[in-house]
Amino acid sequence: MQFGRTYEEFTVGDVYKHWPGKTVTEYDDHLFCLLTMNHHPLHLDANYAEQTTDFGRNVVVGNYVYSLLLGMSVPDVSGKAIANLEIESLRHVAPTFHGDTIYGETTVLDKTPSRSKTDRGIVHVETRGYKQDGTLVCVFRRKVMVPNATYVKERGGEQPGRPELREPARPAAPAPTPTDQEQ
Protein backbone atom coordinates (compact mmCIF):
# COMPACT_ATOMS: atom_id res chain seq x y z
CA MET A 1 0.00 0.00 0.00
CA GLN A 2 1.31 3.42 -0.90
CA PHE A 3 1.41 5.84 2.01
CA GLY A 4 1.86 9.35 0.71
CA ARG A 5 3.94 10.54 -2.20
CA THR A 6 7.29 12.15 -2.80
CA TYR A 7 7.44 15.52 -4.54
CA GLU A 8 8.29 13.87 -7.87
CA GLU A 9 5.18 11.67 -7.71
CA PHE A 10 2.73 14.61 -7.73
CA THR A 11 1.48 15.84 -11.09
CA VAL A 12 -0.59 18.99 -11.40
CA GLY A 13 -4.13 18.01 -12.41
CA ASP A 14 -4.04 14.51 -10.91
CA VAL A 15 -7.11 13.50 -8.90
CA TYR A 16 -6.89 10.98 -6.06
CA LYS A 17 -10.19 9.33 -5.11
CA HIS A 18 -9.92 8.36 -1.45
CA TRP A 19 -11.27 4.97 -0.45
CA PRO A 20 -13.09 3.78 1.57
CA GLY A 21 -15.73 6.27 2.62
CA LYS A 22 -16.97 6.65 6.21
CA THR A 23 -20.54 6.43 7.41
CA VAL A 24 -21.02 9.00 10.15
CA THR A 25 -22.85 7.72 13.21
CA GLU A 26 -24.51 9.69 15.97
CA TYR A 27 -21.83 8.30 18.31
CA ASP A 28 -19.01 9.64 16.07
CA ASP A 29 -20.57 13.09 15.99
CA HIS A 30 -21.32 13.25 19.73
CA LEU A 31 -17.87 11.98 20.67
CA PHE A 32 -16.23 14.61 18.48
CA CYS A 33 -18.46 17.29 20.07
CA LEU A 34 -17.52 16.16 23.55
CA LEU A 35 -13.80 15.86 22.80
CA THR A 36 -13.68 19.34 21.32
CA MET A 37 -16.09 20.91 23.84
CA ASN A 38 -18.53 21.92 21.11
CA HIS A 39 -21.82 21.75 23.00
CA HIS A 40 -24.01 23.45 20.42
CA PRO A 41 -27.48 21.88 20.62
CA LEU A 42 -27.67 21.66 16.81
CA HIS A 43 -25.24 18.75 17.14
CA LEU A 44 -26.25 17.20 20.46
CA ASP A 45 -29.93 17.84 21.16
CA ALA A 46 -32.35 16.06 18.80
CA ASN A 47 -35.39 17.82 20.25
CA TYR A 48 -33.79 21.24 19.73
CA ALA A 49 -32.82 20.35 16.17
CA GLU A 50 -36.31 19.02 15.36
CA GLN A 51 -38.18 21.94 16.93
CA THR A 52 -36.09 25.00 16.11
CA THR A 53 -33.87 24.46 13.04
CA ASP A 54 -34.42 24.45 9.29
CA PHE A 55 -32.88 20.98 9.15
CA GLY A 56 -35.33 19.28 11.53
CA ARG A 57 -32.59 16.99 12.82
CA ASN A 58 -29.05 17.06 14.19
CA VAL A 59 -26.33 18.27 11.86
CA VAL A 60 -22.87 16.67 12.05
CA VAL A 61 -20.18 19.10 13.22
CA GLY A 62 -18.50 20.55 10.14
CA ASN A 63 -15.01 20.23 11.60
CA TYR A 64 -15.58 16.50 12.06
CA VAL A 65 -16.42 16.22 8.35
CA TYR A 66 -13.28 18.24 7.55
CA SER A 67 -11.20 16.01 9.85
CA LEU A 68 -12.54 12.86 8.19
CA LEU A 69 -11.64 14.16 4.76
CA LEU A 70 -8.20 15.26 5.89
CA GLY A 71 -7.61 11.78 7.35
CA MET A 72 -8.91 10.07 4.21
CA SER A 73 -6.41 12.03 2.12
CA VAL A 74 -3.33 11.04 4.14
CA PRO A 75 -2.47 7.82 2.24
CA ASP A 76 -2.73 9.65 -1.11
CA VAL A 77 -1.39 13.09 -0.23
CA SER A 78 0.38 13.69 3.06
CA GLY A 79 1.52 10.29 4.31
CA LYS A 80 5.15 11.27 3.68
CA ALA A 81 4.66 14.95 4.54
CA ILE A 82 7.33 16.88 6.38
CA ALA A 83 4.69 19.44 7.41
CA ASN A 84 1.19 20.65 6.70
CA LEU A 85 1.90 24.33 6.09
CA GLU A 86 -1.44 25.97 5.56
CA ILE A 87 -5.15 25.44 5.30
CA GLU A 88 -5.84 28.12 2.75
CA SER A 89 -9.62 27.84 2.70
CA LEU A 90 -12.34 25.69 4.21
CA ARG A 91 -15.96 25.78 3.08
CA HIS A 92 -18.86 23.77 4.44
CA VAL A 93 -21.17 23.64 1.43
CA ALA A 94 -24.06 21.44 2.61
CA PRO A 95 -25.02 19.71 5.86
CA THR A 96 -24.10 16.17 6.79
CA PHE A 97 -26.48 14.10 8.91
CA HIS A 98 -26.11 10.97 11.02
CA GLY A 99 -26.13 7.98 8.66
CA ASP A 100 -24.58 9.84 5.71
CA THR A 101 -21.47 8.33 4.15
CA ILE A 102 -18.65 10.74 3.31
CA TYR A 103 -16.30 10.20 0.37
CA GLY A 104 -13.41 12.38 -0.71
CA GLU A 105 -11.13 13.23 -3.57
CA THR A 106 -8.13 15.49 -3.87
CA THR A 107 -6.89 17.40 -6.92
CA VAL A 108 -3.27 18.56 -7.24
CA LEU A 109 -3.45 22.28 -8.03
CA ASP A 110 0.23 23.22 -8.09
CA LYS A 111 3.67 22.19 -6.91
CA THR A 112 6.74 24.29 -6.22
CA PRO A 113 10.26 23.24 -5.26
CA SER A 114 11.43 24.59 -1.92
CA ARG A 115 13.46 27.79 -2.23
CA SER A 116 15.57 27.01 0.84
CA LYS A 117 16.12 23.23 0.70
CA THR A 118 16.67 21.06 -2.35
CA ASP A 119 15.28 17.87 -0.79
CA ARG A 120 11.61 18.95 -0.65
CA GLY A 121 8.80 20.89 -2.26
CA ILE A 122 5.38 22.39 -1.60
CA VAL A 123 2.27 20.75 -3.03
CA HIS A 124 -0.98 22.73 -3.23
CA VAL A 125 -4.12 20.55 -3.22
CA GLU A 126 -7.89 20.85 -3.01
CA THR A 127 -9.93 18.17 -1.24
CA ARG A 128 -13.63 17.82 -1.89
CA GLY A 129 -15.99 15.78 0.26
CA TYR A 130 -19.37 14.52 -0.82
CA LYS A 131 -22.16 12.33 0.48
CA GLN A 132 -23.42 9.00 -0.85
CA ASP A 133 -25.84 10.82 -3.19
CA GLY A 134 -23.06 12.97 -4.68
CA THR A 135 -23.92 16.15 -2.75
CA LEU A 136 -20.81 18.25 -2.18
CA VAL A 137 -20.50 18.96 1.56
CA CYS A 138 -16.99 20.30 2.19
CA VAL A 139 -14.11 21.80 0.20
CA PHE A 140 -10.70 22.83 1.49
CA ARG A 141 -7.36 23.81 0.04
CA ARG A 142 -4.05 23.24 1.75
CA LYS A 143 -0.33 23.38 1.16
CA VAL A 144 1.82 20.45 2.19
CA MET A 145 5.61 20.25 2.37
CA VAL A 146 6.67 16.87 1.01
CA PRO A 147 10.09 15.26 0.63
CA ASN A 148 11.69 14.32 -2.63
CA ALA A 149 12.88 10.77 -3.33
CA THR A 150 16.43 11.50 -2.12
CA TYR A 151 15.15 12.70 1.25
CA VAL A 152 13.09 9.52 1.69
CA LYS A 153 15.96 7.24 0.67
CA GLU A 154 18.41 8.96 3.02
CA ARG A 155 16.02 8.57 5.95
CA GLY A 156 15.19 4.90 5.74
CA GLY A 157 13.16 4.42 2.57
CA GLU A 158 9.44 3.83 2.25
CA GLN A 159 8.88 2.62 5.80
CA PRO A 160 11.40 4.46 7.98
CA GLY A 161 11.68 3.26 11.53
CA ARG A 162 9.85 0.02 10.86
CA PRO A 163 11.69 -2.74 12.71
CA GLU A 164 12.59 -5.98 10.99
CA LEU A 165 10.94 -9.12 12.25
CA ARG A 166 13.23 -11.17 14.44
CA GLU A 167 12.43 -14.80 14.95
CA PRO A 168 12.43 -15.75 18.61
CA ALA A 169 15.54 -17.56 19.72
CA ARG A 170 14.93 -21.26 20.08
CA PRO A 171 15.88 -22.65 23.45
CA ALA A 172 18.88 -24.90 23.41
CA ALA A 173 18.08 -28.61 23.59
CA PRO A 174 18.49 -29.90 27.14
CA ALA A 175 21.66 -31.82 27.81
CA PRO A 176 21.09 -35.56 27.76
CA THR A 177 20.56 -37.01 31.16
CA PRO A 178 22.17 -40.27 32.12
CA THR A 179 19.80 -43.19 32.09
CA ASP A 180 19.61 -45.83 34.75
CA GLN A 181 21.71 -48.15 32.60
CA GLU A 182 24.54 -45.64 32.29
CA GLN A 183 24.82 -45.09 36.05
Residue, then its C-alpha position, 0 to 999 in steps of 0.5 A: m500500500q502506498f502511504g503518501r507521495t514524494y514531490e516527484e510523484f505529484t502531477v498537477g491536475d491529478v485527482y486521487k479518489h480516497w477509499p473507503g468512505k466513512t458512514v457517520t454515526e450519531y456516536d461519532d458526531h457526539l464523541f467529536c463534540l464532547l472531545t472538542m467541547n462543542h456543545h451546540p445543541l444543533h449537534l447534540d440535542a435532537n429535540y432542539a434540532e427538530q423543533t427549532t432548526d431548518f434541518g429538523r434533525n441534528v447536523v454533524v459538526g462541520n469540523y468532524v467532516y473536515s477532519l474525516l476528509l483530511g484523514m482520508s487524504v493522508p495515504d494519497v497526499s500527506g503520508k510522507a509529509i514533512a509538514n502541513l503548512e497551511i489550510e488556505s480555505l475551508r468551506h462547508v457547502a451542505p449539511t451532513f447528517h447521522g447515517d450519511t457516508i462521506y467520500g473524498e477526492t483530492t486534486v493537485l493544483d500546483k507544486t513548487p520546489s522549496r526555495s531554501k532546501t533542495d530535498r523537498g517541495i510544496v504541493h498545493v491541493e484541493t480536497r472535496g468531500y461529498k455524500q453518498d448521493g453525490t452532494l458536495v458537503c466540504v471543500f478545502r485547500r491546503k499546502v503540504m511540504v513533502p520530501n523528494a525521493t532522495y530525502v526519503k531514501e536517506r532517511g530509511g526508505e518507504q517505511p522508515g523506523r519500521p523494525e525488521l521481524r526477528e524470529p524468537a531464539r529457540p531454546a537450546a536442547p536440554a543436555p542428555t541425562p544419564t539413564d539408569q543403565e549408564q549409572 
